[in-house]
Amino acid sequence: MDSMRDFFRRIKDRPAIFLLMMLFAFLFSAAEAYNPIIRSYGSFSYILKHNYMEALSGWVGKAADFLKTGSSAVITIMIVLFFVLLFSMLMSLFFSGYSNILLSAVDGYPKRRREFSDGLKKNFIRVTLYFFVFTVLSAAFLVLLLYSAIPPVLMLRMFFDGNTDIIFTMLLVCILTVFVMLLSMVFYGMYFTYILPAIAGFRKSTLRNGLRMGNMYCWYLLPKTALFMFLTIALRVGLFAIHYGHRSLALSLVVFAVTSLVRTLIYYIYFYFVFNTFAAMRDDLYQNDDNVYVPDASTVKDIKKNSEAYDGGSDEEAEEYEDNEDNEDNEDYEDYDDYDDSF
């Protein structure tokens, strides 16, 4: 695990790992705050004036009517999945390259040219599949969470309608439901989070290896994931409370700027923690495993430019340095031309 000194040194050596996350947080915050759905429905004032049970029953009725349309429903679902695929490809354009840079940074490899494009070339298809599956399952998971809240909502309505005899049953049901919902969200987020660095860090069997790491270190990773999810949810609750500052243009711009900055810090710290702990777990569980991905050997020019141990000299000396068996940063590099893109 890296110390705080290593944490800041990684940013100094590779400013891109922070700047790219800042760019992602900026674009994500802009897409969230200034889309028409958030403008119309993104506030507690809208949510609280609607009946939760009536809304859920209305959605069930609409879904039943939609499925009765037969071929039209199939075509609509295929169109939706196509747009989900486009979204997944867009996310992969960023995260397939970014994950390669971040993993190389926490592994302590010298900075190399084309780190982002190498990650894009190696992992684009698998990261696209990762986000496609994640998006579809997340939508289904959200629906399950919404409908799992029906029993406590019904009991709350009964209690506030005057039936005070059910207070203890109501409290028990509410507490258990909230606990199970939060725990399931944390487990879901934790397991999916560690599949992403596994894609960048293994040549194959990335799904199995990522899930295995989550199982082996579950209780260590769980509170950190819970903290990350709590901060992201708290941020969104605050944004809903003020309707993203849409009461005026100036206020919305201020809220957008603050949101982008806060998200940059939260996302970067969490992603750094995920990739850093992944590297430590991988070295513990898969030491000397041929399945572990290692970047290709640095060129003589890269070594002369990036290695602190090299102090100048001829090209022959640089080549001798590159082949030095005592240099741990370079002795394990190998070619990845035979990289396996399968799970």
C-alpha positions as CSV (number, residue, x, y, z in Angstrom):
1,M,0.0,0.0,0.0
2,D,1.2,3.5,-0.9
3,S,1.9,6.2,1.7
4,M,0.6,9.7,1.4
5,R,4.0,10.7,0.0
6,D,3.6,8.1,-2.7
7,F,0.1,9.3,-3.3
8,F,1.2,12.8,-4.2
9,R,4.4,11.6,-6.0
10,R,2.2,9.6,-8.4
11,I,0.4,12.8,-9.3
12,K,3.7,14.6,-9.8
13,D,5.1,11.9,-12.0
14,R,1.9,11.4,-14.0
15,P,-0.3,14.5,-13.8
16,A,-2.7,12.8,-16.3
17,I,-4.1,10.5,-13.7
18,F,-5.5,13.5,-11.8
19,L,-6.3,15.8,-14.8
20,L,-8.2,13.1,-16.7
21,M,-10.3,12.4,-13.6
22,M,-11.0,16.1,-13.3
23,L,-12.1,16.1,-17.0
24,F,-14.3,13.1,-16.4
25,A,-15.9,14.7,-13.3
26,F,-16.5,18.0,-15.2
27,L,-18.2,16.3,-18.1
28,F,-20.2,14.0,-15.9
29,S,-21.4,16.8,-13.7
30,A,-22.3,18.9,-16.8
31,A,-24.3,16.0,-18.3
32,E,-26.1,15.4,-15.1
33,A,-26.9,19.0,-14.1
34,Y,-28.0,20.4,-17.5
35,N,-30.1,17.6,-19.0
36,P,-33.9,18.1,-19.3
37,I,-34.7,15.2,-17.0
38,I,-32.9,16.8,-14.1
39,R,-34.3,20.2,-14.8
40,S,-37.9,18.8,-14.7
41,Y,-37.6,16.1,-12.0
42,G,-34.3,16.5,-10.1
43,S,-35.6,18.0,-6.9
44,F,-37.2,16.8,-3.7
45,S,-40.1,19.3,-4.2
46,Y,-41.1,17.2,-7.2
47,I,-40.5,13.8,-5.6
48,L,-42.4,14.6,-2.3
49,K,-45.6,15.8,-4.0
50,H,-46.1,12.4,-5.7
51,N,-47.4,9.3,-4.0
52,Y,-44.8,6.6,-4.0
53,M,-47.2,3.7,-4.1
54,E,-49.2,5.1,-6.9
55,A,-46.1,5.8,-8.9
56,L,-44.9,2.2,-8.5
57,S,-48.2,0.7,-9.4
58,G,-48.4,3.1,-12.4
59,W,-45.0,1.9,-13.6
60,V,-46.2,-1.7,-13.3
61,G,-49.3,-1.0,-15.4
62,K,-47.3,0.8,-18.0
63,A,-44.7,-2.0,-18.2
64,A,-47.5,-4.6,-18.6
65,D,-49.1,-2.6,-21.4
66,F,-45.7,-2.1,-23.0
67,L,-45.0,-5.9,-23.1
68,K,-48.4,-6.6,-24.6
69,T,-47.3,-4.7,-27.8
70,G,-45.2,-7.7,-28.8
71,S,-42.8,-7.0,-31.6
72,S,-42.9,-3.3,-31.0
73,A,-41.7,-3.9,-27.4
74,V,-38.8,-6.1,-28.7
75,I,-37.7,-3.4,-31.2
76,T,-37.9,-0.7,-28.4
77,I,-35.8,-2.9,-26.1
78,M,-33.2,-3.5,-28.8
79,I,-33.0,0.3,-29.5
80,V,-32.5,1.0,-25.8
81,L,-29.8,-1.7,-25.6
82,F,-28.1,-0.2,-28.6
83,F,-27.9,3.2,-26.9
84,V,-26.6,1.5,-23.8
85,L,-23.9,0.0,-26.0
86,L,-23.0,3.4,-27.4
87,F,-22.8,4.7,-23.8
88,S,-20.6,1.8,-22.8
89,M,-18.3,2.4,-25.7
90,L,-18.0,6.1,-24.8
91,M,-17.2,5.2,-21.2
92,S,-14.6,2.7,-22.4
93,L,-12.9,5.3,-24.5
94,F,-12.0,6.9,-21.2
95,F,-11.6,4.1,-18.7
96,S,-9.7,1.6,-20.8
97,G,-6.9,4.1,-21.3
98,Y,-7.2,5.7,-17.8
99,S,-7.1,2.3,-16.0
100,N,-3.9,1.4,-17.8
101,I,-2.2,4.7,-16.8
102,L,-3.4,4.5,-13.2
103,L,-2.3,0.8,-12.8
104,S,1.1,1.5,-14.2
105,A,1.4,4.4,-11.8
106,V,0.6,2.4,-8.6
107,D,2.8,-0.4,-9.8
108,G,5.7,2.0,-9.9
109,Y,6.6,1.5,-13.6
110,P,8.5,4.3,-15.3
111,K,6.3,6.7,-17.3
112,R,6.0,5.5,-20.9
113,R,4.7,7.0,-24.1
114,R,1.3,5.9,-25.4
115,E,0.1,4.5,-22.0
116,F,-3.4,5.7,-22.7
117,S,-3.5,4.5,-26.3
118,D,-2.0,1.1,-25.3
119,G,-4.8,0.7,-22.7
120,L,-7.3,1.6,-25.3
121,K,-6.0,-0.9,-27.7
122,K,-5.8,-3.7,-25.2
123,N,-8.9,-3.3,-23.2
124,F,-11.5,-1.3,-25.2
125,I,-13.7,-4.3,-26.0
126,R,-13.6,-5.8,-22.6
127,V,-14.2,-2.5,-20.8
128,T,-17.1,-1.8,-23.2
129,L,-18.6,-5.2,-22.3
130,Y,-18.0,-4.4,-18.6
131,F,-19.9,-1.1,-18.7
132,F,-22.7,-2.6,-20.8
133,V,-23.3,-5.4,-18.3
134,F,-22.9,-3.0,-15.4
135,T,-25.5,-0.6,-16.9
136,V,-28.1,-3.2,-17.6
137,L,-27.7,-4.9,-14.2
138,S,-27.7,-1.6,-12.4
139,A,-31.0,-0.7,-14.0
140,A,-32.5,-4.0,-12.9
141,F,-30.9,-3.7,-9.4
142,L,-32.5,-0.2,-9.0
143,V,-35.9,-1.5,-9.9
144,L,-35.5,-4.3,-7.3
145,L,-34.5,-1.7,-4.7
146,L,-37.5,0.5,-5.5
147,Y,-40.0,-2.3,-5.1
148,S,-38.3,-3.8,-2.0
149,A,-39.3,-0.5,-0.3
150,I,-43.0,-1.2,-0.7
151,P,-43.5,-3.1,2.7
152,P,-42.0,-0.3,4.9
153,V,-43.7,2.4,2.9
154,L,-47.1,0.7,3.4
155,M,-46.5,0.4,7.2
156,L,-45.4,4.0,7.4
157,R,-48.6,5.1,5.7
158,M,-50.7,2.9,8.1
159,F,-48.9,4.4,11.1
160,F,-49.4,8.0,10.0
161,D,-53.0,7.2,9.3
162,G,-53.5,6.5,13.0
163,N,-52.7,2.8,13.4
164,T,-50.1,3.2,16.2
165,D,-50.3,-0.5,17.2
166,I,-47.8,-1.5,14.5
167,I,-45.1,0.9,15.6
168,F,-42.6,-1.8,16.7
169,T,-43.3,-4.0,13.7
170,M,-43.0,-0.9,11.5
171,L,-39.6,0.1,13.0
172,L,-38.3,-3.5,12.6
173,V,-39.4,-3.7,9.0
174,C,-38.0,-0.3,8.2
175,I,-34.6,-0.9,9.9
176,L,-34.2,-4.3,8.3
177,T,-35.2,-3.1,4.8
178,V,-32.8,-0.1,4.9
179,F,-30.0,-2.3,6.3
180,V,-30.4,-4.9,3.6
181,M,-30.7,-2.3,0.8
182,L,-27.6,-0.5,1.9
183,L,-25.6,-3.6,2.3
184,S,-26.6,-5.0,-1.0
185,M,-25.7,-1.7,-2.7
186,V,-22.2,-1.7,-1.1
187,F,-21.6,-5.4,-2.1
188,Y,-22.8,-4.7,-5.6
189,G,-20.6,-1.7,-6.0
190,M,-17.5,-3.3,-4.4
191,Y,-17.5,-6.4,-6.6
192,F,-18.1,-4.5,-9.8
193,T,-15.5,-1.9,-8.9
194,Y,-12.6,-4.4,-8.6
195,I,-13.4,-6.0,-12.0
196,L,-12.2,-2.8,-13.7
197,P,-8.6,-3.0,-12.5
198,A,-8.7,-6.8,-13.0
199,I,-9.3,-6.1,-16.7
200,A,-6.2,-3.9,-16.9
201,G,-4.1,-6.1,-14.6
202,F,-4.7,-9.6,-16.0
203,R,-4.4,-11.1,-19.5
204,K,-7.5,-13.4,-19.0
205,S,-10.0,-14.6,-16.4
206,T,-10.5,-11.1,-15.3
207,L,-14.0,-11.6,-14.0
208,R,-13.1,-14.6,-11.9
209,N,-9.9,-12.9,-10.6
210,G,-11.7,-9.7,-9.7
211,L,-14.5,-11.5,-7.9
212,R,-11.9,-13.7,-6.1
213,M,-10.1,-10.6,-4.8
214,G,-13.4,-9.1,-3.6
215,N,-14.1,-12.4,-1.7
216,M,-10.7,-12.7,-0.2
217,Y,-10.5,-9.1,1.1
218,C,-14.2,-8.4,1.5
219,W,-14.3,-7.1,5.0
220,Y,-11.3,-4.8,4.4
221,L,-12.8,-3.3,1.2
222,L,-16.4,-3.1,2.4
223,P,-16.2,0.0,4.7
224,K,-14.1,1.9,2.1
225,T,-16.7,1.2,-0.6
226,A,-19.5,2.1,1.8
227,L,-17.8,5.5,2.6
228,F,-17.4,6.2,-1.1
229,M,-21.0,5.4,-1.8
230,F,-22.2,7.5,1.2
231,L,-20.3,10.5,0.0
232,T,-21.6,10.2,-3.6
233,I,-25.2,9.7,-2.3
234,A,-24.8,12.6,0.1
235,L,-23.6,14.8,-2.7
236,R,-26.6,13.9,-4.9
237,V,-29.0,14.4,-2.0
238,G,-27.6,17.9,-1.5
239,L,-28.0,18.6,-5.2
240,F,-31.6,17.4,-5.2
241,A,-32.3,19.6,-2.1
242,I,-31.2,22.7,-4.0
243,H,-32.4,21.5,-7.5
244,Y,-28.9,21.8,-8.8
245,G,-29.1,25.5,-8.3
246,H,-31.4,26.0,-11.3
247,R,-33.2,28.9,-9.6
248,S,-30.8,31.2,-11.4
249,L,-28.0,30.8,-14.0
250,A,-25.3,32.2,-11.7
251,L,-26.2,29.9,-8.9
252,S,-26.3,26.8,-11.2
253,L,-22.8,27.6,-12.5
254,V,-21.5,28.0,-8.9
255,V,-23.1,24.7,-7.9
256,F,-21.8,23.0,-11.1
257,A,-18.2,24.2,-10.4
258,V,-18.3,23.1,-6.7
259,T,-19.8,19.8,-7.7
260,S,-17.2,19.1,-10.3
261,L,-14.4,19.8,-7.8
262,V,-15.9,17.7,-5.1
263,R,-16.5,14.8,-7.5
264,T,-12.9,15.1,-8.8
265,L,-11.6,14.6,-5.2
266,I,-14.0,11.8,-4.3
267,Y,-13.6,9.9,-7.5
268,Y,-9.8,10.2,-7.8
269,I,-9.1,9.2,-4.1
270,Y,-11.5,6.2,-4.4
271,F,-10.1,5.1,-7.8
272,Y,-6.6,5.4,-6.6
273,F,-7.5,3.4,-3.5
274,V,-9.1,0.7,-5.7
275,F,-6.2,0.3,-8.0
276,N,-3.6,0.6,-5.2
277,T,-5.3,-2.1,-3.2
278,F,-5.8,-4.2,-6.3
279,A,-2.0,-4.1,-7.0
280,A,-1.3,-5.2,-3.4
281,M,-3.9,-8.0,-3.5
282,R,-2.6,-9.2,-6.9
283,D,0.9,-9.3,-5.7
284,D,-0.3,-11.3,-2.7
285,L,-2.5,-13.8,-4.5
286,Y,-0.9,-14.0,-8.0
287,Q,2.8,-13.7,-7.4
288,N,4.9,-15.0,-10.3
289,D,1.7,-15.7,-12.3
290,D,2.0,-15.6,-16.0
291,N,-1.6,-14.3,-16.3
292,V,-0.5,-11.0,-14.7
293,Y,-0.2,-8.2,-17.3
294,V,3.2,-6.4,-17.3
295,P,3.8,-3.4,-19.6
296,D,6.2,-3.9,-22.5
297,A,9.9,-3.0,-21.9
298,S,10.7,0.7,-22.1
299,T,12.8,1.9,-25.0
300,V,16.4,3.1,-24.5
301,K,15.1,6.7,-25.0
302,D,12.4,6.3,-22.3
303,I,14.9,4.8,-19.8
304,K,17.3,7.7,-20.4
305,K,14.5,10.2,-19.8
306,N,12.6,8.6,-17.0
307,S,14.8,6.4,-14.8
308,E,16.3,8.2,-11.8
309,A,19.0,5.5,-11.7
310,Y,20.4,6.4,-15.1
311,D,22.7,9.4,-15.0
312,G,23.5,9.8,-18.7
313,G,26.1,8.3,-21.1
314,S,26.2,6.5,-24.4
315,D,23.5,4.5,-26.0
316,E,25.5,1.4,-25.3
317,E,25.4,2.2,-21.5
318,A,21.7,2.8,-21.7
319,E,21.3,-0.6,-23.3
320,E,23.4,-2.2,-20.6
321,Y,21.2,-0.5,-18.0
322,E,18.0,-1.8,-19.7
323,D,19.3,-5.4,-19.5
324,N,20.6,-5.1,-15.9
325,E,19.1,-8.0,-13.9
326,D,19.4,-6.0,-10.7
327,N,17.0,-3.3,-11.8
328,E,13.6,-4.5,-10.5
329,D,11.6,-2.0,-12.5
330,N,12.8,-3.4,-15.9
331,E,13.7,-7.1,-15.4
332,D,10.1,-8.3,-15.4
333,Y,8.9,-6.3,-18.4
334,E,7.7,-8.5,-21.2
335,D,6.0,-8.1,-24.6
336,Y,2.2,-8.2,-24.6
337,D,1.7,-8.9,-28.3
338,D,0.0,-12.2,-27.4
339,Y,-2.4,-10.4,-25.0
340,D,-5.6,-12.3,-24.6
341,D,-8.7,-10.1,-24.9
342,S,-11.1,-12.7,-23.5
343,F,-12.5,-12.9,-20.0
